[in-house]
Amino acid sequence: MESIIIHPAYFGNIAHYVAMAQAKSVVFEVEDNYQKQTFRNRTYIATANGVLLLNIPIKHISKGLRGSRDKIHQKYKEVRIENDFKWQKEHWKSIQIAYRSSPYFEYYEDDIAPLFEKKQTFLMDFNLECFAVIADLLTLEITTQSTSSFELNISDKKDFRFLVETKGLQNFTFDSYTQVLQKEDNFLPNLSILDLLFNEGTRALSYLEKQKL
């Protein structure tokens, strides 16, 4: 696949990583405005009770009169994480409960746990740090760079920025793989890359390279 442009996401889903695993190079969109209810600050994992949303709380900037609920536009790269909540502890506990019985959890947990142990400030910086760790664990060798300005229309690379949206997201037909807590006829598609990594381990990159978007 040609070079692509894509948003940094919170442990991006399978579609995100299929696009990146098959790309010649990746350009991260870092000059856009932040939008809530997207994969910028949320990811989905598989649990014994089905799909679970993990959502990073962020600090909102208000405008107008005191007490106004109106929001001003913020650059994604300027969005700060709300650390008054113990979200890191809660997210890591949920991940442990969901995947501790998966075949590769113990193999990777020491690499991923530190992401939840130090206080994070900016959402984008954290997402890029998560990507760097996952790319290393996947042995995903790819050239990355970041945008220097926002462009609505992209002509020189494949535009996958839409993958960050949760509303109206396309339904992708990805091959099923063994999910420890799910029955064979109840495969949960397009979850966080963590789901694939903990269940498939060293086969995860090969899986990503064979899927179609």
Residue pairs with C-beta under 8 A, 6 or more apart in sequence:
1 19
1 22
1 23
1 24
1 158
2 23
2 24
2 157
2 158
3 23
3 24
3 25
3 26
3 27
3 156
3 157
3 158
4 19
4 20
4 23
4 25
4 26
4 27
4 157
4 158
4 159
4 160
5 26
5 27
5 28
5 29
5 147
5 154
5 157
5 158
5 159
5 160
5 161
6 16
6 19
6 20
6 26
6 27
6 28
6 29
6 160
6 161
6 163
6 164
7 28
7 29
7 32
7 38
7 39
7 40
7 76
7 161
7 163
7 164
8 28
8 29
8 30
8 40
8 124
8 127
8 128
8 131
9 16
9 39
9 40
9 43
9 127
9 163
9 164
10 39
10 40
10 41
10 42
10 43
10 54
10 56
10 123
10 126
10 127
10 130
11 43
11 130
11 134
11 192
11 193
11 194
12 20
12 39
12 43
12 131
12 163
12 192
12 193
13 39
13 43
13 44
13 163
13 190
13 191
13 192
13 193
14 172
14 174
14 189
14 190
14 191
14 193
14 195
14 196
14 208
14 211
15 163
15 169
15 172
15 174
15 190
15 213
16 39
16 160
16 163
16 193
17 134
17 138
17 140
17 193
17 196
17 208
18 172
18 174
18 208
18 211
18 212
18 213
19 158
19 160
19 163
19 213
20 26
20 140
20 142
21 138
21 140
21 142
21 205
21 208
21 209
22 208
22 209
23 142
23 158
24 143
25 142
25 143
25 144
25 145
26 142
26 143
26 144
26 145
27 144
27 145
27 146
27 147
27 157
28 128
28 144
28 145
28 146
28 147
29 76
29 146
29 147
29 150
29 161
30 76
30 77
30 124
30 146
30 147
31 75
31 76
31 77
31 147
31 148
31 149
31 150
32 75
32 76
32 150
32 161
33 73
33 74
33 75
33 76
34 40
34 58
34 73
34 74
34 75
34 76
34 78
34 79
34 123
36 58
37 166
37 167
38 164
38 165
38 166
39 163
39 164
39 165
39 166
40 76
40 79
40 123
40 124
40 127
40 164
41 55
41 56
41 57
41 58
41 79
41 123
42 53
42 54
42 55
42 56
42 166
43 53
43 54
43 191
43 192
43 194
44 51
44 52
44 53
44 54
44 191
44 192
45 51
45 52
45 54
45 94
45 95
45 98
45 99
45 191
45 192
45 194
45 195
46 52
46 98
46 179
46 181
46 182
46 188
46 191
46 195
47 94
47 97
47 98
47 181
48 98
48 181
50 188
51 188
51 191
52 94
52 98
54 91
54 94
54 95
54 192
55 87
56 81
56 87
56 91
56 123
56 126
57 81
57 82
57 85
57 87
58 79
58 80
58 81
58 82
58 123
59 79
59 80
59 81
59 82
60 71
61 71
61 72
61 74
62 68
62 69
62 70
62 71
62 72
63 70
63 71
63 72
64 70
76 123
76 124
77 122
77 124
77 125
78 122
79 122
79 123
79 124
80 121
80 122
80 123
81 87
81 120
81 121
81 122
81 123
81 126
83 119
83 120
88 116
88 117
88 119
88 120
89 116
91 116
92 113
92 116
95 112
95 194
96 105
96 109
98 181
99 105
99 180
99 194
99 195
99 198
99 199
100 106
101 180
101 181
102 180
102 198
102 199
103 180
103 198
103 199
103 201
104 197
104 198
104 199
104 200
104 201
104 202
105 198
107 201
108 137
108 197
108 198
108 201
111 133
111 136
111 137
112 133
112 137
112 194
115 126
115 129
115 130
115 133
120 126
134 140
134 193
134 197
135 142
137 197
138 197
138 204
138 205
138 208
139 205
140 205
160 213
163 169
172 189
172 190
172 211
172 212
172 213
173 189
173 212
174 189
174 190
174 211
175 207
175 210
175 211
176 184
176 187
176 189
177 187
177 196
177 199
177 200
177 207
178 199
178 200
179 187
179 188
179 195
179 199
180 199
182 188
188 195
193 204
196 204
196 207
196 208
197 204
200 207
